[in-house]
Amino acid sequence: MDINDIRSILTVLAFATFMGIVVWAYSRRRRAAFDEAANLPFTEDELPGAARQRKEGKAS
């Protein structure tokens, strides 16, 4: 087994890993979780009580 065989095997393994990630990312079972994650920047965060009072106090 020479260096070219090792390179070929690593190329095939890298491609198989890439295809596995693509299938995982676009699977229908994961769609709901990814849609929820995509909307995370737009959701309102719940602030702890003290932080909420300080923020409301500054806004008034």
C-alpha contacts under 8 A as a table, 3 or more apart, distances in Angstrom:
res1	aa1	res2	aa2	distance
1	M	5	D	6.07
1	M	6	I	7.42
2	D	5	D	5.57
2	D	6	I	6.75
3	I	6	I	5.14
3	I	7	R	6.19
4	N	7	R	4.97
4	N	8	S	6.09
5	D	8	S	5.06
5	D	9	I	6.20
6	I	9	I	5.13
6	I	10	L	6.14
7	R	10	L	5.12
7	R	11	T	6.08
8	S	11	T	5.08
8	S	12	V	6.26
9	I	12	V	5.18
9	I	13	L	6.16
10	L	13	L	5.01
10	L	14	A	6.00
11	T	14	A	5.12
11	T	15	F	6.14
12	V	15	F	5.11
12	V	16	A	6.10
13	L	16	A	5.07
13	L	17	T	6.11
14	A	17	T	5.08
14	A	18	F	6.14
15	F	18	F	4.99
15	F	19	M	6.13
16	A	19	M	5.11
16	A	20	G	6.09
17	T	20	G	5.03
17	T	21	I	6.29
18	F	21	I	5.18
18	F	22	V	6.27
19	M	22	V	5.00
19	M	23	V	6.13
20	G	23	V	5.18
20	G	24	W	6.11
21	I	24	W	5.02
21	I	25	A	5.99
22	V	25	A	5.12
22	V	26	Y	6.16
23	V	26	Y	5.37
23	V	27	S	5.84
24	W	27	S	5.34
24	W	30	R	7.50
25	A	30	R	6.98
26	Y	30	R	7.27
26	Y	31	R	7.21
27	S	30	R	5.66
27	S	31	R	6.69
28	R	31	R	5.18
28	R	32	A	7.96
29	R	32	A	7.15
30	R	33	A	5.42
30	R	34	F	6.21
31	R	34	F	5.14
31	R	35	D	6.01
32	A	35	D	5.12
32	A	36	E	6.19
33	A	36	E	5.16
33	A	37	A	6.20
34	F	37	A	4.95
34	F	38	A	6.03
35	D	38	A	5.03
35	D	39	N	6.53
36	E	39	N	5.37
36	E	40	L	6.60
37	A	40	L	5.25
38	A	41	P	7.35
39	N	42	F	5.55
39	N	43	T	6.84
40	L	43	T	5.48
47	L	51	A	6.03
47	L	52	R	5.32
48	P	51	A	5.47
48	P	52	R	5.95
49	G	52	R	5.15
49	G	53	Q	6.26
50	A	53	Q	5.22
50	A	54	R	6.30
51	A	54	R	5.15
51	A	55	K	6.13
52	R	55	K	5.14
52	R	56	E	6.09
53	Q	56	E	5.11
53	Q	57	G	5.94
54	R	57	G	5.01
54	R	58	K	6.27
55	K	58	K	5.28
55	K	59	A	6.33
56	E	59	A	5.09
56	E	60	S	6.33
57	G	60	S	5.39
